[in-house]
Amino acid sequence: MDLMVIEGDGIGPEIIKSALEVLNVLKENFNINLDPVLYDINSRNIANGKWKIEKILELANKHKAILKAPVGDPKIRNEYSTEVGIDAVLILRFKLDLYANIRPVKLLPGIQSCLRNYNEEGSIDYTIIRENSEGLYSSHFGGIRLRDEVAIDVQTITRKGTERIAKVAYEFARKTNGRPKDGKKLLPLSIKATFLKVSHFSEKLLKRSPKIILILKQNTYMLMLLHKKWFLDQIDSTSRYGKHVWRYLE
């Protein structure tokens, strides 16, 4: 299988080096057909013109899969003050319709947790299912900037986008052992439902199934810390709030 490998920025090359070593072991020991091709795609090479966004997308379409390191450097920005590396990330998301960002969070045996009282095996074990193609990111290649006075980005949430990410989360949750407390399989939605109209479709999902409970975005962090044995094994969220939860965990 042809595998496009994007080197990325920052810790990217180090991560990719280790990932390729793991893939090589899989090839040698399990006869897995993998043909990784490494590309020096990073913010610097995008900014200097070595890699055009269109070329990156063209190559991505020729490969069966993509192994991508983090891409983005806050020191390398365009005239709109956004990171140039984000262009490559989002063009792949949008054009290839990579809408489901699945982020497992697990404390491995023998690893010291940075969180107090979270050092026993199994105390951290859940997955964030984050919608990856809508929300505020969908306005990245659009939006409005009027001189240096006004900047507008529009958060877009569609029924289709909400339903399909919920379906991914449902199917993922069905295959788990449930929450640590009692094994019950519930799926929290981490959204800003108190005043944003974009929460409309998520609210409708709540009425369809008793298996979904609603957790407000600002309460998610509190529940994760105070009720670790109660908390669930999946979190379904928009791109914006899913990233907040992930950064909080880091």
C-alpha positions in Angstrom: 0.0 0.0 0.0 1.4 3.4 -1.0 1.6 5.6 2.1 2.2 9.4 1.9 4.3 10.5 4.8 4.3 14.2 5.7 7.3 15.2 7.9 5.7 18.3 9.4 7.0 20.8 11.9 8.4 20.9 15.4 8.3 17.5 16.9 7.0 16.1 13.5 10.2 14.7 12.2 10.9 12.9 15.5 7.4 11.4 15.6 7.6 10.3 11.9 11.0 8.7 12.4 9.6 6.5 15.3 6.4 5.8 13.4 8.4 4.6 10.3 10.4 2.3 12.6 7.2 0.7 13.9 5.9 0.3 10.3 9.1 -1.4 9.3 8.8 -3.9 12.1 5.2 -4.6 11.0 6.4 -5.1 7.4 9.2 -7.5 8.5 7.2 -9.6 11.0 3.7 -9.6 9.6 4.3 -9.4 5.9 2.3 -6.2 5.7 2.6 -4.5 2.3 3.5 -0.9 3.0 5.5 1.5 0.8 5.9 4.7 2.7 7.2 7.8 0.8 8.5 10.6 2.9 7.9 14.2 1.8 9.5 17.2 3.5 6.3 19.1 3.7 6.4 21.7 6.5 5.6 25.4 7.0 9.0 26.6 5.9 8.8 24.7 2.6 5.3 25.8 2.0 6.2 29.5 2.7 9.2 29.4 0.4 7.2 27.9 -2.5 8.9 24.5 -2.5 5.5 22.9 -1.8 2.3 24.3 -3.3 -1.0 23.4 -1.7 -2.3 22.1 -5.0 0.7 19.8 -5.4 0.3 18.4 -1.9 -3.4 17.6 -2.6 -2.4 16.1 -6.0 0.1 13.7 -4.3 -2.4 12.9 -1.5 -4.9 11.7 -4.1 -2.4 9.3 -5.6 -1.7 7.5 -2.3 -3.9 5.0 -0.5 -3.3 6.6 3.0 -1.5 9.5 4.7 0.7 9.5 7.7 0.9 13.1 8.8 2.9 14.7 11.5 1.8 18.0 13.1 2.1 20.8 10.5 2.2 24.4 11.6 4.6 27.0 12.9 3.4 30.1 14.8 6.5 32.0 13.5 5.6 31.4 9.9 2.4 33.2 9.0 0.7 34.7 5.9 -0.6 38.2 5.3 -3.8 37.3 7.3 -1.7 36.4 10.3 -2.7 32.7 10.1 -0.1 29.9 10.0 0.8 28.9 6.4 1.1 25.3 7.4 -2.6 25.2 8.3 -3.4 25.7 4.6 -2.0 22.2 3.9 -3.8 20.6 6.8 -7.2 22.1 6.0 -7.0 21.5 2.3 -6.5 17.8 2.9 -9.4 17.8 5.4 -11.8 19.6 3.1 -10.9 18.1 -0.3 -10.6 14.5 1.0 -13.5 14.9 3.3 -11.6 13.8 6.4 -14.4 14.6 8.8 -13.8 12.2 11.7 -10.8 13.0 14.0 -10.5 10.1 16.4 -8.2 10.8 19.3 -7.6 8.0 21.9 -6.3 9.1 25.3 -4.9 6.3 27.4 -2.5 5.9 30.3 -0.2 3.1 29.4 1.3 0.7 32.0 4.5 1.9 33.5 4.0 5.5 32.4 3.8 8.2 35.1 0.8 10.5 34.6 1.3 14.2 34.9 -2.1 14.4 36.6 -2.3 14.0 40.3 -4.1 10.8 41.5 -4.3 9.5 37.9 -1.5 6.9 38.0 -3.4 3.6 38.2 -3.7 1.5 35.1 -7.1 2.3 33.4 -7.6 5.6 35.2 -7.3 7.4 31.9 -8.9 5.6 29.0 -11.3 7.3 26.6 -11.5 8.6 23.1 -12.4 12.0 21.7 -14.4 11.9 18.5 -14.0 15.4 16.9 -15.8 16.7 13.8 -13.0 17.7 11.6 -14.3 19.6 8.6 -16.9 22.1 9.8 -17.2 24.6 12.6 -14.9 27.7 12.6 -12.3 25.9 10.5 -14.6 25.8 7.6 -14.2 29.5 7.0 -10.4 29.3 6.9 -10.2 29.9 3.1 -13.0 32.4 3.3 -14.0 34.8 6.0 -13.8 38.6 5.7 -11.2 41.1 6.7 -12.0 44.8 6.2 -8.8 46.8 6.3 -7.4 46.5 9.8 -10.7 47.2 11.5 -12.9 44.2 11.1 -12.3 40.4 10.8 -15.2 37.9 10.5 -15.1 34.1 10.5 -18.3 32.1 10.2 -18.9 28.9 12.1 -20.7 26.5 9.9 -22.5 23.4 11.3 -24.7 21.3 9.0 -27.2 18.5 9.7 -25.2 16.1 7.5 -22.0 16.9 9.4 -23.6 16.5 12.8 -25.3 13.2 11.9 -22.3 11.5 10.4 -19.9 12.4 13.2 -22.5 11.2 15.7 -22.8 7.9 13.7 -19.0 7.4 13.9 -19.1 8.1 17.7 -22.0 5.7 18.1 -20.3 2.9 16.3 -17.0 3.5 18.1 -18.8 3.5 21.5 -20.6 0.2 20.8 -17.3 -1.6 20.5 -15.9 -0.4 23.8 -16.3 -1.8 27.4 -18.3 1.3 28.5 -17.5 3.7 31.3 -15.2 2.5 34.2 -17.9 2.9 36.8 -20.4 0.4 35.6 -19.7 -0.5 32.0 -22.7 1.5 30.7 -22.3 2.8 27.2 -23.2 6.5 27.1 -21.9 9.1 24.7 -21.5 12.7 25.9 -21.7 15.6 23.5 -19.3 18.4 24.4 -20.9 21.5 22.9 -21.7 25.1 23.8 -25.5 24.4 23.9 -26.4 27.3 26.2 -26.6 30.0 23.6 -25.2 29.0 20.2 -27.7 28.2 17.4 -25.3 25.8 15.8 -26.1 23.4 18.7 -29.6 22.8 17.1 -28.7 19.6 15.3 -27.0 18.1 18.4 -30.1 18.9 20.4 -32.3 17.1 17.9 -30.0 14.0 18.2 -30.7 14.0 22.0 -34.4 13.5 21.3 -33.7 10.5 19.1 -31.8 8.3 21.5 -31.7 7.9 25.2 -28.1 6.6 24.8 -26.9 10.2 24.3 -26.5 12.6 27.2 -25.6 16.3 26.9 -22.6 17.7 28.7 -22.0 21.4 28.3 -18.5 22.2 27.1 -17.4 24.1 30.2 -18.5 21.2 32.4 -16.6 18.6 30.5 -13.3 19.4 32.1 -14.8 19.4 35.6 -16.4 16.0 35.2 -13.1 14.6 33.8 -11.2 15.6 36.9 -13.8 15.2 39.7 -15.5 12.0 38.5 -12.9 9.9 36.8 -14.7 6.6 37.6 -18.0 8.0 36.3 -16.7 9.6 33.2 -17.4 8.0 29.8 -15.2 6.4 27.3 -16.1 8.7 24.3 -16.6 12.4 23.8 -18.3 13.7 20.7 -17.6 17.3 19.9 -17.3 20.0 17.2 -13.8 20.8 15.8 -13.5 23.9 18.0 -14.4 22.4 21.4 -12.9 19.0 20.7 -9.6 20.8 20.3 -10.0 22.6 23.6 -10.6 19.3 25.4 -7.5 17.7 23.7 -5.3 20.7 24.6 -6.5 20.6 28.1 -5.5 17.0 28.4 -2.1 17.7 27.0 
